Amino acid sequence: MFKELNILLILFLLTTTSAFSAGSDGGSTGGSEAGDGKVSKFKEGHNLVLSGKRLEKKADKFKKKGNSKKAEKSLAKAKEKYEKAFKLLLESNKEKPNKPNTLNYLGFTSRKLGNFVDAEKYYLAGLEIKPNHKGINEYLGELYLNTNRKQKAIERLNILKSCNCKEYTQLKEIIEGERVSKY
């Protein structure tokens, strides 16, 4: 009971701030249809996140080709996608609170928009509900590396160790400097 109240309090505080700026756990994305033929706010936000990731990959390709102007344009478009996704995900979280995948993507979009404090709060709220969520653990580990807390990133890696999943491998390679965080 106390745990649920704590989560609700955290979520309330997060949704009343003006914070702007994911991977799933391999399970359901939380429902793609709202029942009336319309795409849910979660699914729409999720699709915007995927679109933003594609734009970031496109920007990387432009950078490699030496076209910094096109790279900057792609990154600006990605930021717009993440801002729109964040707003939709907040609405989704109000309609259906405490869904780990929604909290994961709220954390991801917050992180992508440079709001590391709120990103961490969303990730931790998601882990309160589902401690072994692969996406949250990986992205939280990346956030910890971005904020110079390597030991905390290693803690996230240890949680993923037994999952035999790509999230473990990716975070391990990022921690060891063999890979640069894609997102």
PyRosetta script that sets phi, psi and omega in degrees:
from pyrosetta import init, pose_from_sequence

init()
pose = pose_from_sequence("MFKELNILLILFLLTTTSAFSAGSDGGSTGGSEAGDGKVSKFKEGHNLVLSGKRLEKKADKFKKKGNSKKAEKSLAKAKEKYEKAFKLLLESNKEKPNKPNTLNYLGFTSRKLGNFVDAEKYYLAGLEIKPNHKGINEYLGELYLNTNRKQKAIERLNILKSCNCKEYTQLKEIIEGERVSKY")
pose.set_psi(1, -47.9)
pose.set_omega(1, 179.3)
pose.set_phi(2, -62.7)
pose.set_psi(2, -40.3)
pose.set_omega(2, 179.7)
pose.set_phi(3, -60.7)
pose.set_psi(3, -43.5)
pose.set_omega(3, 179.6)
pose.set_phi(4, -66.0)
pose.set_psi(4, -40.5)
pose.set_omega(4, 178.1)
pose.set_phi(5, -65.6)
pose.set_psi(5, -39.6)
pose.set_omega(5, 178.2)
pose.set_phi(6, -61.7)
pose.set_psi(6, -44.9)
pose.set_omega(6, 179.1)
pose.set_phi(7, -63.2)
pose.set_psi(7, -45.6)
pose.set_omega(7, 179.3)
pose.set_phi(8, -61.7)
pose.set_psi(8, -39.0)
pose.set_omega(8, 178.2)
pose.set_phi(9, -63.9)
pose.set_psi(9, -46.1)
pose.set_omega(9, 178.3)
pose.set_phi(10, -58.9)
pose.set_psi(10, -47.4)
pose.set_omega(10, -178.9)
pose.set_phi(11, -63.8)
pose.set_psi(11, -40.3)
pose.set_omega(11, 177.7)
pose.set_phi(12, -60.7)
pose.set_psi(12, -47.2)
pose.set_omega(12, 179.9)
pose.set_phi(13, -62.3)
pose.set_psi(13, -39.6)
pose.set_omega(13, 180.0)
pose.set_phi(14, -67.4)
pose.set_psi(14, -38.0)
pose.set_omega(14, -177.0)
pose.set_phi(15, -80.2)
pose.set_psi(15, -10.9)
pose.set_omega(15, 177.9)
pose.set_phi(16, -97.9)
pose.set_psi(16, 1.1)
pose.set_omega(16, 175.5)
pose.set_phi(17, -97.0)
pose.set_psi(17, 164.7)
pose.set_omega(17, -179.6)
pose.set_phi(18, -100.2)
pose.set_psi(18, 48.9)
pose.set_omega(18, -178.4)
pose.set_phi(19, -78.5)
pose.set_psi(19, 131.1)
pose.set_omega(19, 170.4)
pose.set_phi(20, -126.7)
pose.set_psi(20, 143.5)
pose.set_omega(20, -174.4)
pose.set_phi(21, 31.7)
pose.set_psi(22, -180.0)
pose.set_omega(22, 127.6)
pose.set_phi(23, -100.7)
pose.set_psi(23, 148.9)
pose.set_omega(23, 177.9)
pose.set_phi(24, -94.5)
pose.set_psi(24, -175.1)
pose.set_omega(24, 179.7)
pose.set_phi(25, -93.1)
pose.set_psi(25, 10.9)
pose.set_omega(25, -179.6)
pose.set_phi(26, 87.9)
pose.set_psi(26, -3.0)
pose.set_omega(26, 179.6)
pose.set_phi(27, -99.8)
pose.set_psi(27, -155.7)
pose.set_omega(27, -179.8)
pose.set_phi(28, -62.9)
pose.set_psi(28, 148.5)
pose.set_omega(28, 178.2)
pose.set_phi(29, -85.6)
pose.set_psi(29, 11.0)
pose.set_omega(29, 174.2)
pose.set_phi(30, 95.8)
pose.set_psi(30, 9.9)
pose.set_omega(30, 178.8)
pose.set_phi(31, 98.7)
pose.set_psi(31, 120.0)
pose.set_omega(31, -176.4)
pose.set_phi(32, -93.6)
pose.set_psi(32, -16.1)
pose.set_omega(32, -177.3)
pose.set_phi(33, -118.9)
pose.set_psi(33, 141.7)
pose.set_omega(33, 179.7)
pose.set_phi(34, -85.2)
pose.set_psi(34, -3.2)
pose.set_omega(34, 179.1)
pose.set_phi(35, 100.1)
pose.set_psi(35, -22.6)
pose.set_omega(35, -179.2)
pose.set_phi(36, -108.8)
pose.set_psi(36, 20.5)
pose.set_omega(36, 178.6)
pose.set_phi(37, 88.0)
pose.set_psi(37, -8.3)
pose.set_omega(37, 179.3)
pose.set_phi(38, -91.7)
pose.set_psi(38, 147.3)
pose.set_omega(38, 177.2)
pose.set_phi(39, -72.8)
pose.set_psi(39, 137.5)
pose.set_omega(39, -179.3)
pose.set_phi(40, -66.8)
pose.set_psi(40, 159.1)
pose.set_omega(40, 177.7)
pose.set_phi(41, -62.9)
pose.set_psi(41, -36.6)
pose.set_omega(41, 177.1)
pose.set_phi(42, -60.7)
pose.set_psi(42, -50.4)
pose.set_omega(42, -176.9)
pose.set_phi(43, -63.5)
pose.set_psi(43, -40.8)
pose.set_omega(43, 178.2)
pose.set_phi(44, -62.6)
pose.set_psi(44, -43.8)
pose.set_omega(44, 176.8)
pose.set_phi(45, -63.4)
pose.set_psi(45, -42.7)
pose.set_omega(45, 177.5)
pose.set_phi(46, -58.6)
pose.set_psi(46, -44.6)
pose.set_omega(46, 179.6)
pose.set_phi(47, -63.9)
pose.set_psi(47, -36.9)
pose.set_omega(47, 176.8)
pose.set_phi(48, -66.2)
pose.set_psi(48, -37.6)
pose.set_omega(48, 176.3)
pose.set_phi(49, -61.3)
pose.set_psi(49, -46.7)
pose.set_omega(49, 178.9)
pose.set_phi(50, -61.2)
pose.set_psi(50, -40.0)
pose.set_omega(50, 177.9)
pose.set_phi(51, -63.9)
pose.set_psi(51, -41.7)
pose.set_omega(51, 177.0)
pose.set_phi(52, -62.0)
pose.set_psi(52, -41.1)
pose.set_omega(52, 178.0)
pose.set_phi(53, -62.2)
pose.set_psi(53, -41.9)
pose.set_omega(53, 178.4)
pose.set_phi(54, -62.1)
pose.set_psi(54, -40.9)
pose.set_omega(54, 178.6)
pose.set_phi(55, -64.9)
pose.set_psi(55, -35.2)
pose.set_omega(55, 176.6)
pose.set_phi(56, -66.9)
pose.set_psi(56, -39.2)
pose.set_omega(56, 176.3)
pose.set_phi(57, -63.7)
pose.set_psi(57, -40.5)
pose.set_omega(57, 177.8)
pose.set_phi(58, -61.5)
pose.set_psi(58, -42.3)
pose.set_omega(58, 178.1)
pose.set_phi(59, -60.9)
pose.set_psi(59, -40.5)
pose.set_omega(59, 177.8)
pose.set_phi(60, -61.0)
pose.set_psi(60, -41.3)
pose.set_omega(60, 178.7)
pose.set_phi(61, -64.2)
pose.set_psi(61, -41.9)
pose.set_omega(61, 178.0)
pose.set_phi(62, -62.8)
pose.set_psi(62, -40.9)
pose.set_omega(62, 178.7)
pose.set_phi(63, -61.1)
pose.set_psi(63, -44.0)
pose.set_omega(63, 180.0)
pose.set_phi(64, -62.6)
pose.set_psi(64, -30.8)
pose.set_omega(64, 178.9)
pose.set_phi(65, -86.0)
pose.set_psi(65, -0.8)
pose.set_omega(65, 178.2)
pose.set_phi(66, 82.1)
pose.set_psi(66, 15.6)
pose.set_omega(66, -179.3)
pose.set_phi(67, -102.9)
pose.set_psi(67, 80.6)
pose.set_omega(67, -175.4)
pose.set_phi(68, -69.7)
pose.set_psi(68, -28.8)
pose.set_omega(68, -179.9)
pose.set_phi(69, -65.0)
pose.set_psi(69, -45.4)
pose.set_omega(69, 178.0)
pose.set_phi(70, -68.2)
pose.set_psi(70, -34.7)
pose.set_omega(70, 178.2)
pose.set_phi(71, -62.5)
pose.set_psi(71, -45.7)
pose.set_omega(71, 179.5)
pose.set_phi(72, -62.2)
pose.set_psi(72, -39.0)
pose.set_omega(72, 179.4)
pose.set_phi(73, -64.1)
pose.set_psi(73, -43.1)
pose.set_omega(73, 178.1)
pose.set_phi(74, -63.8)
pose.set_psi(74, -41.0)
pose.set_omega(74, 179.1)
pose.set_phi(75, -66.0)
pose.set_psi(75, -36.9)
pose.set_omega(75, 177.3)
pose.set_phi(76, -65.0)
pose.set_psi(76, -40.1)
pose.set_omega(76, 177.5)
pose.set_phi(77, -65.8)
pose.set_psi(77, -40.0)
pose.set_omega(77, 178.6)
pose.set_phi(78, -61.4)
pose.set_psi(78, -43.1)
pose.set_omega(78, 179.4)
pose.set_phi(79, -60.4)
pose.set_psi(79, -41.6)
pose.set_omega(79, 177.7)
pose.set_phi(80, -61.2)
pose.set_psi(80, -40.8)
pose.set_omega(80, 178.6)
pose.set_phi(81, -62.6)
pose.set_psi(81, -43.8)
pose.set_omega(81, -179.3)
pose.set_phi(82, -65.4)
pose.set_psi(82, -37.5)
pose.set_omega(82, 177.7)
pose.set_phi(83, -64.2)
pose.set_psi(83, -44.3)
pose.set_omega(83, 178.6)
pose.set_phi(84, -65.8)
pose.set_psi(84, -41.8)
pose.set_omega(84, 179.1)
pose.set_phi(85, -60.8)
pose.set_psi(85, -43.5)
pose.set_omega(85, -179.1)
pose.set_phi(86, -57.8)
pose.set_psi(86, -46.4)
pose.set_omega(86, -179.2)
pose.set_phi(87, -61.7)
pose.set_psi(87, -44.3)
pose.set_omega(87, 179.3)
pose.set_phi(88, -65.3)
pose.set_psi(88, -40.0)
pose.set_omega(88, 179.8)
pose.set_phi(89, -66.7)
pose.set_psi(89, -35.6)
pose.set_omega(89, 174.8)
pose.set_phi(90, -62.0)
pose.set_psi(90, -43.7)
pose.set_omega(90, 178.0)
pose.set_phi(91, -63.2)
pose.set_psi(91, -42.4)
pose.set_omega(91, 178.3)
pose.set_phi(92, -60.8)
pose.set_psi(92, -40.9)
pose.set_omega(92, -179.3)
pose.set_phi(93, -67.5)
pose.set_psi(93, -30.6)
pose.set_omega(93, 176.5)
pose.set_phi(94, -71.0)
pose.set_psi(94, -39.0)
pose.set_omega(94, -179.3)
pose.set_phi(95, -72.2)
pose.set_psi(95, -42.7)
pose.set_omega(95, -179.1)
pose.set_phi(96, -132.2)
pose.set_psi(96, 83.1)
pose.set_omega(96, -175.1)
pose.set_phi(97, -69.4)
pose.set_psi(97, 157.5)
pose.set_omega(97, 170.7)
pose.set_phi(98, 67.1)
pose.set_psi(98, 34.0)
pose.set_omega(98, 174.3)
pose.set_phi(99, -94.0)
pose.set_psi(99, 119.1)
pose.set_omega(99, -176.5)
pose.set_phi(100, -54.6)
pose.set_psi(100, -39.9)
pose.set_omega(100, -179.7)
pose.set_phi(101, -65.5)
pose.set_psi(101, -37.6)
pose.set_omega(101, 177.5)
pose.set_phi(102, -65.3)
pose.set_psi(102, -44.9)
pose.set_omega(102, 178.3)
pose.set_phi(103, -62.9)
pose.set_psi(103, -36.3)
pose.set_omega(103, 177.3)
pose.set_phi(104, -60.8)
pose.set_psi(104, -48.5)
pose.set_omega(104, -178.1)
pose.set_phi(105, -72.4)
pose.set_psi(105, -29.5)
pose.set_omega(105, 172.1)
pose.set_phi(106, -63.9)
pose.set_psi(106, -41.3)
pose.set_omega(106, 175.8)
pose.set_phi(107, -64.0)
pose.set_psi(107, -44.2)
pose.set_omega(107, -178.6)
pose.set_phi(108, -61.9)
pose.set_psi(108, -49.7)
pose.set_omega(108, -178.3)
pose.set_phi(109, -66.1)
pose.set_psi(109, -36.6)
pose.set_omega(109, 175.8)
pose.set_phi(110, -60.7)
pose.set_psi(110, -45.2)
pose.set_omega(110, -180.0)
pose.set_phi(111, -62.9)
pose.set_psi(111, -43.2)
pose.set_omega(111, -179.1)
pose.set_phi(112, -64.9)
pose.set_psi(112, -27.9)
pose.set_omega(112, 179.7)
pose.set_phi(113, -92.6)
pose.set_psi(113, 7.1)
pose.set_omega(113, 173.8)
pose.set_phi(114, 86.8)
pose.set_psi(114, 8.9)
pose.set_omega(114, 179.8)
pose.set_phi(115, -99.2)
pose.set_psi(115, 80.5)
pose.set_omega(115, -174.8)
pose.set_phi(116, -69.6)
pose.set_psi(116, -31.8)
pose.set_omega(116, -178.6)
pose.set_phi(117, -64.5)
pose.set_psi(117, -51.2)
pose.set_omega(117, 179.4)
pose.set_phi(118, -68.1)
pose.set_psi(118, -35.8)
pose.set_omega(118, 178.2)
pose.set_phi(119, -56.5)
pose.set_psi(119, -46.9)
pose.set_omega(119, -179.6)
pose.set_phi(120, -62.7)
pose.set_psi(120, -39.1)
pose.set_omega(120, 179.5)
pose.set_phi(121, -63.0)
pose.set_psi(121, -43.9)
pose.set_omega(121, 178.9)
pose.set_phi(122, -64.0)
pose.set_psi(122, -45.7)
pose.set_omega(122, 179.4)
pose.set_phi(123, -59.1)
pose.set_psi(123, -46.1)
pose.set_omega(123, -178.4)
pose.set_phi(124, -66.1)
pose.set_psi(124, -35.9)
pose.set_omega(124, 176.5)
pose.set_phi(125, -63.9)
pose.set_psi(125, -39.7)
pose.set_omega(125, 177.2)
pose.set_phi(126, -64.1)
pose.set_psi(126, -39.3)
pose.set_omega(126, -180.0)
pose.set_phi(127, -71.4)
pose.set_psi(127, -25.2)
pose.set_omega(127, 174.1)
pose.set_phi(128, -61.3)
pose.set_psi(128, -33.8)
pose.set_omega(128, -177.5)
pose.set_phi(129, -86.9)
pose.set_psi(129, -42.5)
pose.set_omega(129, -177.0)
pose.set_phi(130, -138.0)
pose.set_psi(130, 86.5)
pose.set_omega(130, -173.6)
pose.set_phi(131, -58.9)
pose.set_psi(131, -27.6)
pose.set_omega(131, -177.4)
pose.set_phi(132, -99.6)
pose.set_psi(132, 18.4)
pose.set_omega(132, 179.8)
pose.set_phi(133, -60.2)
pose.set_psi(133, 116.3)
pose.set_omega(133, -174.6)
pose.set_phi(134, -61.5)
pose.set_psi(134, -49.2)
pose.set_omega(134, -177.4)
pose.set_phi(135, -62.1)
pose.set_psi(135, -45.0)
pose.set_omega(135, -179.6)
pose.set_phi(136, -63.7)
pose.set_psi(136, -45.5)
pose.set_omega(136, -178.6)
pose.set_phi(137, -61.6)
pose.set_psi(137, -41.1)
pose.set_omega(137, 178.5)
pose.set_phi(138, -65.8)
pose.set_psi(138, -51.2)
pose.set_omega(138, -176.9)
pose.set_phi(139, -65.9)
pose.set_psi(139, -35.5)
pose.set_omega(139, 176.2)
pose.set_phi(140, -65.7)
pose.set_psi(140, -38.5)
pose.set_omega(140, 174.8)
pose.set_phi(141, -60.6)
pose.set_psi(141, -41.2)
pose.set_omega(141, 177.7)
pose.set_phi(142, -65.5)
pose.set_psi(142, -40.6)
pose.set_omega(142, 177.3)
pose.set_phi(143, -60.8)
pose.set_psi(143, -43.6)
pose.set_omega(143, 178.9)
pose.set_phi(144, -61.4)
pose.set_psi(144, -38.3)
pose.set_omega(144, 176.9)
pose.set_phi(145, -66.7)
pose.set_psi(145, -40.9)
pose.set_omega(145, 179.1)
pose.set_phi(146, -64.3)
pose.set_psi(146, -23.7)
pose.set_omega(146, -178.6)
pose.set_phi(147, -109.8)
pose.set_psi(147, 24.1)
pose.set_omega(147, 174.1)
pose.set_phi(148, 57.7)
pose.set_psi(148, 44.2)
pose.set_omega(148, 176.3)
pose.set_phi(149, -126.6)
pose.set_psi(149, 66.2)
pose.set_omega(149, -174.6)
pose.set_phi(150, -59.3)
pose.set_psi(150, -39.6)
pose.set_omega(150, -178.3)
pose.set_phi(151, -61.6)
pose.set_psi(151, -38.6)
pose.set_omega(151, 177.5)
pose.set_phi(152, -67.6)
pose.set_psi(152, -34.9)
pose.set_omega(152, 176.4)
pose.set_phi(153, -64.1)
pose.set_psi(153, -39.5)
pose.set_omega(153, 178.1)
pose.set_phi(154, -64.9)
pose.set_psi(154, -35.0)
pose.set_omega(154, 175.6)
pose.set_phi(155, -61.1)
pose.set_psi(155, -42.6)
pose.set_omega(155, 177.3)
pose.set_phi(156, -63.6)
pose.set_psi(156, -41.3)
pose.set_omega(156, 178.9)
pose.set_phi(157, -60.6)
pose.set_psi(157, -42.0)
pose.set_omega(157, 179.4)
pose.set_phi(158, -63.1)
pose.set_psi(158, -33.1)
pose.set_omega(158, 177.3)
pose.set_phi(159, -67.5)
pose.set_psi(159, -35.3)
pose.set_omega(159, -179.2)
pose.set_phi(160, -82.3)
pose.set_psi(160, -12.0)
pose.set_omega(160, -171.7)
pose.set_phi(161, -51.5)
pose.set_psi(161, -42.1)
pose.set_omega(161, -174.9)
pose.set_phi(162, -86.2)
pose.set_psi(162, -1.5)
pose.set_omega(162, -174.1)
pose.set_phi(163, -81.0)
pose.set_psi(163, -16.4)
pose.set_omega(163, -178.2)
pose.set_phi(164, 50.5)
pose.set_psi(164, 53.5)
pose.set_omega(164, -173.1)
pose.set_phi(165, -130.8)
pose.set_psi(165, 164.9)
pose.set_omega(165, -178.9)
pose.set_phi(166, -65.3)
pose.set_psi(166, -30.1)
pose.set_omega(166, -179.9)
pose.set_phi(167, -62.1)
pose.set_psi(167, -39.7)
pose.set_omega(167, 177.3)
pose.set_phi(168, -63.2)
pose.set_psi(168, -50.0)
pose.set_omega(168, -177.7)
pose.set_phi(169, -60.6)
pose.set_psi(169, -44.9)
pose.set_omega(169, -178.3)
pose.set_phi(170, -64.1)
pose.set_psi(170, -46.7)
pose.set_omega(170, -179.9)
pose.set_phi(171, -65.1)
pose.set_psi(171, -40.1)
pose.set_omega(171, 178.4)
pose.set_phi(172, -59.4)
pose.set_psi(172, -46.3)
pose.set_omega(172, -179.5)
pose.set_phi(173, -66.1)
pose.set_psi(173, -35.2)
pose.set_omega(173, 177.7)
pose.set_phi(174, -68.6)
pose.set_psi(174, -44.1)
pose.set_omega(174, 178.7)
pose.set_phi(175, -61.2)
pose.set_psi(175, -40.9)
pose.set_omega(175, -177.9)
pose.set_phi(176, -81.3)
pose.set_psi(176, -2.3)
pose.set_omega(176, 178.0)
pose.set_phi(177, 79.1)
pose.set_psi(177, 12.0)
pose.set_omega(177, 179.5)
pose.set_phi(178, -84.1)
pose.set_psi(178, -14.8)
pose.set_omega(178, -177.2)
pose.set_phi(179, -145.1)
pose.set_psi(179, 149.4)
pose.set_omega(179, 174.5)
pose.set_phi(180, -99.7)
pose.set_psi(180, 139.5)
pose.set_omega(180, 179.0)
pose.set_phi(181, -56.1)
pose.set_psi(181, 127.1)
pose.set_omega(181, 178.3)
pose.set_phi(182, -71.8)
pose.set_psi(182, -33.1)
pose.set_omega(182, -174.2)
pose.set_phi(183, -131.1)
pose.dump_pdb("model.pdb")
